[in-house]
Amino acid sequence: MKTGKGIDIEKYADLCARMDGMLNNRKECLKIASNEGIKPDEWEEAHKYWQERITDPEDMGRTAAVFMAFWEMAKFRLK
């Protein structure tokens, strides 16, 4: 599967799990991404890319299903 700005879907899901509840707070998201060594422009490009893929109706939910599996594993690890 392709990557968004060098961030694969597993890493993206992990970051989203860490950002859960604050994805609308750009400053906090960038802080979390930065703590993982990701520059602001890299995060923003990857986030845009993966959101487009996850919500693309032509993808028929395949990317969304993969994302959700990784996201749920990441949420479990964060407990």
C-alpha positions in Angstrom: 0.0 0.0 0.0 1.3 3.5 -0.8 2.3 6.0 1.8 1.4 9.5 2.4 4.6 11.6 2.7 6.5 8.6 3.8 4.0 7.7 6.5 2.5 4.3 5.9 -1.0 3.4 7.0 0.1 1.6 10.2 2.1 4.6 11.4 -0.8 6.9 10.4 -3.3 4.9 12.4 -0.9 4.9 15.4 -0.6 8.6 15.2 -4.4 9.0 14.9 -4.9 6.8 17.9 -2.5 9.0 19.9 -4.5 12.1 18.6 -7.9 10.6 19.4 -10.3 13.2 20.5 -8.0 16.1 19.3 -7.8 15.7 15.5 -9.4 19.1 15.2 -6.7 20.6 17.4 -3.9 21.3 14.8 -1.4 22.4 17.4 -1.7 19.3 19.5 -1.6 17.0 16.5 1.6 18.7 15.2 3.1 18.3 18.7 2.3 14.5 18.7 3.7 14.1 15.2 6.8 16.1 16.1 7.4 13.8 19.1 7.5 11.0 16.5 10.0 12.8 14.3 7.5 14.0 11.8 7.6 17.5 10.5 4.4 19.6 10.3 4.3 19.6 6.5 4.8 15.8 6.4 2.0 15.2 8.9 -0.4 17.6 7.1 0.3 16.0 3.7 0.0 12.4 5.1 -3.2 13.3 6.9 -4.7 14.7 3.8 -3.6 11.8 1.7 -4.9 9.1 4.1 -8.2 10.9 4.7 -8.8 11.0 1.0 -8.0 7.3 0.6 -10.1 6.3 3.6 -13.1 8.2 2.4 -12.7 7.4 -1.4 -15.9 5.6 -2.4 -14.1 3.9 -5.3 -11.8 2.2 -2.8 -14.9 0.5 -1.4 -13.8 0.7 2.2 -10.6 -1.4 1.7 -8.2 1.3 3.0 -10.7 2.2 5.8 -10.8 -1.4 7.0 -7.0 -1.6 7.1 -6.8 1.7 8.9 -9.4 0.6 11.5 -7.5 -2.6 12.2 -4.3 -0.8 12.8 -6.1 2.0 14.8 -7.7 -0.5 17.1 -4.4 -2.2 17.8 -2.8 1.1 18.5 -5.6 2.1 20.9 -5.3 -1.3 22.7 -1.5 -0.7 23.1 -2.1 2.8 24.5 -4.3 1.5 27.3 
